[in-house]
Amino acid sequence: MEKSNKGDFEMNTLCAGCVNKNMCKTKGWICEALRALYKLGEEQDLHRREELTRDYARELDVFECETSDELRQLGEKVLAGMPSLAYILLNEIKVGYVVSYKSKKQSGRVIHADCRKIEPVYRAYLPFDFLITFYFPNTYYMTDNQKKLLMFHELKHVGIGPKGLRVEPHDIEDFTSIIERYGLNWSGFGHDVQDILAGGDSVQDLRTG
C-alpha cells in the first residue's frame, strides 16, 4: 500500500467490503487494487486501456467472456417470435449465447455481435452448433428493441447448405430487408427501432422472411 495524496480517505462501495478498510481509513492509504483502478480510469489511450484491462483480468483470473442467460432468453424469444427462423427449431440446431467484455473491431468498423459455427472437433466440449457473441462495450447502450433486432440479425447467419450447417453471409436478401426498413444506423446510439416481436404489418416482412 502507499499513502494517498488525494486528501482524506473516501469510503466507496468497493472498499466497504474490504477487510483492510479500517487501516486504509485511519492511515489514509490506497491499496494496490484501488491504485490500479485509478490508473485504468485515468488512462486516455483506448488501446492502452484495453491492454491494462487484459493484464488485470489475467492477474485476477477473470474471463473476458462468459455464457449469458440474458442473451439465451433473448435468443429463445426471438426464435419463438420470428417464423422466418423456424428452420432453426425444426432442425434442432443448437445455439449458444456469449457476452464478451472486450470490444471488437474489424477493418476499422465496430462489431456489435457475431455468429460463428462450432467445428465438429470442438462439439465434444461445446454442446452447440453455433455461438452468438454480443460485445458488451459495443452494445451496452442499446435498447431492448435494438438488441432484439441485433439478435435476429445474428440468428439469420445460422444456415443450412448442401453440405450441412454453415454461416450465411451478410449479402443475402434477409439482411437487405433489415437495412431497407431500419436504415444503416439502426444499431446506433439513441436510435431506437420498432419492436420486431410486436407483430403488425410494418414488421411482417421480417417475421415471415
C-alpha positions as CSV (number, residue, x, y, z in Angstrom):
1,M,0.0,0.0,0.0
2,E,1.0,3.6,-0.4
3,K,-0.1,6.8,1.2
4,S,-2.9,8.7,-0.5
5,N,-2.1,12.1,-2.0
6,K,-5.8,12.7,-2.6
7,G,-6.5,14.0,0.9
8,D,-8.8,12.3,3.3
9,F,-9.8,8.7,2.7
10,E,-13.2,8.4,1.0
11,M,-15.2,5.2,1.5
12,N,-16.7,3.7,-1.6
13,T,-18.6,0.6,-2.4
14,L,-15.5,-1.4,-3.3
15,C,-13.6,-0.5,-0.2
16,A,-16.6,-1.0,2.1
17,G,-16.3,-4.8,1.7
18,C,-12.5,-4.9,2.2
19,V,-11.1,-6.4,5.4
20,N,-8.4,-3.7,5.4
21,K,-10.7,-0.8,5.1
22,N,-10.1,0.5,8.7
23,M,-6.4,0.6,8.2
24,C,-6.7,2.5,5.0
25,K,-9.2,4.9,6.6
26,T,-7.1,5.7,9.6
27,K,-3.7,5.9,7.8
28,G,-5.0,7.4,4.5
29,W,-3.5,4.6,2.4
30,I,-4.5,3.5,-1.1
31,C,-4.2,-0.3,-1.8
32,E,-2.6,-1.6,-5.0
33,A,-6.0,-2.8,-6.3
34,L,-7.5,0.7,-5.9
35,R,-4.4,2.3,-7.4
36,A,-4.7,0.0,-10.4
37,L,-8.4,1.1,-10.9
38,Y,-7.3,4.8,-10.7
39,K,-4.7,4.1,-13.3
40,L,-7.2,2.4,-15.6
41,G,-9.8,5.1,-15.1
42,E,-7.3,7.9,-15.9
43,E,-5.9,6.3,-19.0
44,Q,-7.0,8.2,-22.1
45,D,-5.5,6.0,-24.8
46,L,-8.1,3.4,-25.6
47,H,-5.6,0.8,-26.9
48,R,-3.5,1.1,-23.7
49,R,-6.7,0.9,-21.6
50,E,-7.6,-2.4,-23.3
51,E,-4.1,-3.7,-22.6
52,L,-4.4,-2.8,-18.9
53,T,-7.8,-4.4,-18.7
54,R,-6.5,-7.6,-20.2
55,D,-3.5,-7.6,-17.8
56,Y,-5.7,-7.1,-14.8
57,A,-8.2,-9.7,-16.0
58,R,-5.3,-12.2,-16.4
59,E,-3.9,-11.5,-13.0
60,L,-7.3,-11.8,-11.3
61,D,-8.2,-14.9,-13.4
62,V,-11.3,-13.0,-14.8
63,F,-12.8,-14.3,-18.0
64,E,-13.1,-11.9,-20.9
65,C,-16.4,-13.5,-21.9
66,E,-19.0,-15.8,-20.4
67,T,-22.2,-17.6,-21.2
68,S,-25.2,-15.3,-20.8
69,D,-28.7,-16.4,-19.6
70,E,-30.0,-12.9,-20.6
71,L,-28.9,-13.4,-24.2
72,R,-30.1,-17.0,-24.2
73,Q,-33.6,-15.8,-23.1
74,L,-33.5,-13.1,-25.7
75,G,-32.5,-15.6,-28.4
76,E,-35.2,-18.0,-27.5
77,K,-37.8,-15.2,-27.5
78,V,-36.7,-14.1,-31.0
79,L,-36.6,-17.7,-32.3
80,A,-40.2,-18.2,-31.0
81,G,-41.5,-14.9,-32.3
82,M,-40.0,-14.9,-35.8
83,P,-41.4,-17.5,-38.2
84,S,-38.6,-16.9,-40.7
85,L,-36.3,-18.5,-38.1
86,A,-38.4,-21.6,-37.7
87,Y,-35.9,-23.8,-39.6
88,I,-33.5,-23.4,-36.7
89,L,-36.0,-25.0,-34.3
90,L,-37.3,-27.6,-36.8
91,N,-33.8,-28.8,-37.5
92,E,-32.9,-28.8,-33.7
93,I,-29.9,-26.5,-34.4
94,K,-28.3,-25.8,-31.1
95,V,-27.2,-22.1,-30.5
96,G,-25.1,-20.9,-27.6
97,Y,-25.0,-17.3,-26.3
98,V,-22.0,-15.5,-25.0
99,V,-21.3,-12.0,-23.8
100,S,-17.8,-10.6,-24.3
101,Y,-16.4,-7.8,-22.2
102,K,-13.8,-7.0,-24.8
103,S,-14.5,-4.6,-27.7
104,K,-14.2,-5.9,-31.2
105,K,-13.4,-4.1,-34.5
106,Q,-12.8,-5.3,-38.0
107,S,-11.2,-3.2,-40.7
108,G,-11.9,-0.2,-38.5
109,R,-15.6,-1.0,-38.1
110,V,-17.2,-1.6,-34.7
111,I,-18.6,-5.2,-34.4
112,H,-21.6,-5.3,-32.2
113,A,-22.1,-9.1,-32.4
114,D,-21.1,-12.1,-34.4
115,C,-22.2,-15.7,-35.1
116,R,-19.7,-18.5,-35.6
117,K,-20.1,-22.1,-36.4
118,I,-18.6,-24.6,-33.9
119,E,-16.4,-27.1,-35.8
120,P,-17.2,-30.8,-35.1
121,V,-13.9,-31.4,-33.2
122,Y,-15.0,-28.8,-30.6
123,R,-18.5,-30.1,-30.1
124,A,-17.1,-32.8,-27.9
125,Y,-16.7,-30.0,-25.3
126,L,-19.3,-27.5,-26.5
127,P,-22.9,-28.8,-26.9
128,F,-23.7,-26.2,-29.6
129,D,-23.7,-25.9,-33.4
130,F,-23.3,-22.1,-33.4
131,L,-22.2,-19.5,-30.9
132,I,-23.6,-15.9,-30.9
133,T,-21.5,-13.4,-29.1
134,F,-22.6,-9.9,-28.1
135,Y,-19.7,-7.5,-27.4
136,F,-20.7,-5.6,-24.3
137,P,-18.5,-2.5,-24.9
138,N,-20.2,-2.0,-28.3
139,T,-23.8,-2.9,-27.3
140,Y,-24.3,-1.7,-23.7
141,Y,-26.2,1.4,-24.8
142,M,-28.7,-0.5,-27.0
143,T,-32.4,-0.5,-26.2
144,D,-34.3,-3.8,-25.8
145,N,-35.7,-3.4,-29.3
146,Q,-32.3,-2.8,-30.9
147,K,-31.0,-5.9,-29.1
148,K,-33.9,-7.9,-30.5
149,L,-33.1,-6.8,-34.0
150,L,-29.4,-7.5,-33.5
151,M,-30.2,-11.0,-32.2
152,F,-32.4,-11.6,-35.2
153,H,-29.6,-10.3,-37.5
154,E,-27.2,-12.8,-35.9
155,L,-29.6,-15.7,-35.9
156,K,-30.1,-15.2,-39.7
157,H,-26.4,-16.2,-40.0
158,V,-27.4,-19.7,-38.9
159,G,-27.8,-21.5,-42.2
160,I,-28.1,-24.9,-43.8
161,G,-26.5,-25.7,-47.1
162,P,-26.0,-28.7,-49.4
163,K,-23.0,-29.8,-47.2
164,G,-24.7,-29.2,-43.9
165,L,-24.6,-26.3,-41.4
166,R,-23.0,-23.1,-42.5
167,V,-22.7,-19.4,-41.6
168,E,-24.7,-17.4,-44.0
169,P,-23.0,-14.3,-45.4
170,H,-24.3,-10.7,-45.0
171,D,-25.2,-10.1,-48.6
172,I,-28.4,-12.1,-48.8
173,E,-31.9,-10.8,-49.2
174,D,-32.9,-11.2,-45.5
175,F,-30.3,-8.7,-44.4
176,T,-31.3,-6.3,-47.1
177,S,-34.8,-6.1,-45.7
178,I,-33.4,-5.0,-42.3
179,I,-31.4,-2.2,-43.8
180,E,-34.2,-1.1,-46.0
181,R,-36.7,-0.9,-43.1
182,Y,-34.5,0.4,-40.3
183,G,-31.7,2.1,-42.1
184,L,-27.9,1.7,-41.9
185,N,-27.8,3.3,-38.4
186,W,-30.4,1.1,-36.7
187,S,-27.8,0.0,-34.2
188,G,-26.5,3.5,-33.4
189,F,-26.7,5.2,-30.0
190,G,-30.0,6.9,-29.4
191,H,-31.5,5.4,-32.5
192,D,-34.3,3.1,-31.2
193,V,-36.3,0.8,-33.5
194,Q,-39.7,-0.8,-33.6
195,D,-40.2,-4.0,-31.6
196,I,-39.8,-6.7,-34.2
197,L,-41.8,-9.1,-31.9
198,A,-44.8,-6.8,-31.6
199,G,-46.4,-8.0,-34.8
200,G,-48.3,-5.9,-37.3
201,D,-47.9,-5.2,-41.0
202,S,-44.8,-3.0,-40.5
203,V,-42.7,-5.9,-39.4
204,Q,-44.4,-8.6,-41.5
205,D,-41.6,-8.9,-43.9
206,L,-39.1,-9.7,-41.2
207,R,-41.4,-12.1,-39.4
208,T,-42.2,-14.2,-42.4
209,G,-38.8,-13.9,-44.2
